[in-house]
Amino acid sequence: MIDNFRILDLLTPRDQDVLSLMVLGMTNEEIADALGLKISSIRVRVFRVMEAFPVNGRVRVVLLCLRDEHINAKLQAIRRKLKEARP
């Protein structure tokens, strides 16, 4: 079994952005607005993110990320970067 932190390495940077916003509890629509992407693109990215984790369901992916201090720390750094990039 792959360790959870290495799962992030399997995701594209944009998929990591999506995951970092999923962890905040944002809906697909809210993520699309925040990243300036189409909702259909977000749905595909959410699906890819969920496939990468060894659990089923969005809530379980989010819980795993919140409970793993390394993943949570990296996702917080991604969110800071996203926040700084906004005009």
C-alpha positions in Angstrom: 0.0 0.0 0.0 1.3 3.5 -0.9 1.7 5.8 2.0 -0.7 8.7 2.1 1.8 11.5 1.8 3.2 10.1 -1.4 -0.4 10.1 -2.9 0.0 13.9 -3.3 3.0 13.3 -5.5 0.7 11.3 -7.9 -1.6 14.3 -8.3 -1.0 17.2 -10.7 -0.5 20.6 -9.1 -4.0 21.6 -10.2 -5.5 18.4 -8.7 -3.6 19.3 -5.4 -5.3 22.8 -5.6 -8.7 21.1 -5.9 -8.0 18.8 -3.0 -6.8 21.6 -0.8 -10.2 23.3 -1.4 -12.2 20.1 -1.0 -10.6 19.8 2.5 -12.2 23.2 3.3 -15.6 21.8 2.6 -16.1 23.7 -0.7 -18.5 22.4 -3.2 -17.5 21.7 -6.8 -19.2 24.9 -7.8 -17.3 26.9 -5.2 -14.0 25.3 -6.3 -14.7 26.1 -9.9 -15.3 29.8 -9.0 -12.2 30.0 -6.8 -9.9 28.5 -9.4 -11.6 30.1 -12.5 -12.3 26.7 -14.1 -15.4 25.1 -15.5 -17.5 22.9 -13.3 -17.0 20.0 -15.7 -13.2 20.3 -15.2 -13.6 20.3 -11.5 -15.8 17.2 -11.6 -13.0 15.4 -13.5 -10.3 16.6 -11.1 -12.3 15.6 -8.0 -12.8 12.1 -9.5 -9.1 11.8 -10.1 -8.3 13.0 -6.6 -10.7 10.5 -5.1 -9.3 7.6 -7.2 -5.8 8.3 -5.9 -6.7 7.7 -2.3 -7.2 4.2 -0.7 -10.7 5.1 0.6 -14.1 5.5 -0.9 -16.0 8.7 -1.0 -15.3 12.4 -0.8 -15.8 12.7 3.0 -13.4 9.9 3.7 -10.7 11.5 1.5 -11.2 14.8 3.3 -11.0 13.1 6.7 -7.9 11.2 5.8 -6.3 14.5 4.7 -7.3 16.2 7.9 -6.0 13.4 10.1 -2.6 13.1 8.3 -0.4 16.0 9.6 1.9 15.8 6.6 -0.9 16.0 4.0 -2.7 18.6 6.0 0.4 20.8 6.2 1.1 20.5 2.5 -2.5 21.4 1.6 -2.4 24.4 3.9 0.7 25.6 2.1 -1.1 25.1 -1.2 -4.1 27.2 0.0 -1.7 30.0 1.2 -0.2 30.0 -2.3 -3.6 30.1 -3.9 -4.7 33.0 -1.6 -1.5 35.0 -2.5 -2.1 34.5 -6.2 -5.6 36.0 -6.1 -5.7 39.6 -7.3 
